[in-house]
Amino acid sequence: MVQIKDISGYLVHNDESGPFDIIGDVHGCFDELKELLEKLGYHILFDDATNSYTVTPPAKHKAIFIGDLVDRGPKSQEVLRLVMDMVDANQAYCVSGNHDDKLYRKLIGRNVQVRHGLEHTMEQLSHCSAEFIARIRSFLGSLPHHILLDDGRLVIAHAGLAEHLHGSHNRSVRDLCLYGPTTGELDKMGLPVRLDWAANYTGHAIVVYGHTPVQEPNWRNNTINIDTGCVFGGKLTSLTYPDHILTSVPAHKVYAEPVRPFLQHNISA
């Protein structure tokens, strides 16, 4: 198997063509994640003795998580446990989201502001063992900022990525993958004003991303945002590649109030 992990931040699996079940921003919504995976045909068992999950995917399928596993929702620790177990079993890939990166920086002792849901994650992790915390720290620190699959025909990045940057790495590329392009200005709510990178995308590779919740995922210029705001009372959505099948489950409740209203369409990263 051709498998290259570039230590500078991105992952290449050119020989893997799917099927992939690409899952949008989970944000600690473990119950919905389990429900979605089971709807997709994954069989999930929890072993109380080992505190671990055993997952049996559908034949030849692999899950891909587009980042923001944590924060705001009620069970970030269980989302992490399930995703880490699946990645360790070679049943899943995962890219880093900005919330995952912030948790990592907090766990390695950096000075970060504990807000926007991180306070809930830290409270949940306060009940976990030091060994589990160390595992999380190692896992989050190893996540790539984007993944190229199927001979570069499929690109996974949390906030999307323009074609000329696919397979590139520097601090700017990493920040684009985690946060998306911005104008450098703040809106009236104090949030960064984001640029609509997908509007000008002309690449041949399909880019699947999340980061900014939309009411419904819509294809735009070979890109699709599948963050449908589960933690805000929307739904958790997956895209099965290469068949382009969208599957979703509704949020069980509203866990957090969005600072911005949901976008009507897939118009921003």
CORJOWO-V16316 format. One record per run of one state. SS is the DSSP state (helix for helix, strand for strand, loop for the rest). FROM is the first residue (numbers start at 1). TO is the last residue. Records with the same first field share a line. If there is no record, write none. Layout:
BEGIN
SS = FROM-TO + FROM-TO
END
This chain:
BEGIN
loop = 1-3 + 6-9 + 14-19 + 24-29 + 40-42 + 48-51 + 57-61 + 66-75 + 89-91 + 96-97 + 108-117 + 126-129 + 143-143 + 145-145 + 150-153 + 158-162 + 166-170 + 180-181 + 187-191 + 195-196 + 201-205 + 210-213 + 215-218 + 221-222 + 226-228 + 233-234 + 242-244 + 251-262 + 264-269
strand = 4-5 + 10-13 + 20-23 + 43-47 + 52-56 + 62-65 + 92-95 + 144-144 + 146-149 + 154-157 + 182-186 + 192-194 + 206-209 + 214-214 + 219-220 + 223-225 + 229-229 + 235-241 + 245-250 + 263-263
helix = 30-39 + 76-88 + 98-107 + 118-125 + 130-142 + 163-165 + 171-179 + 197-200 + 230-232
END
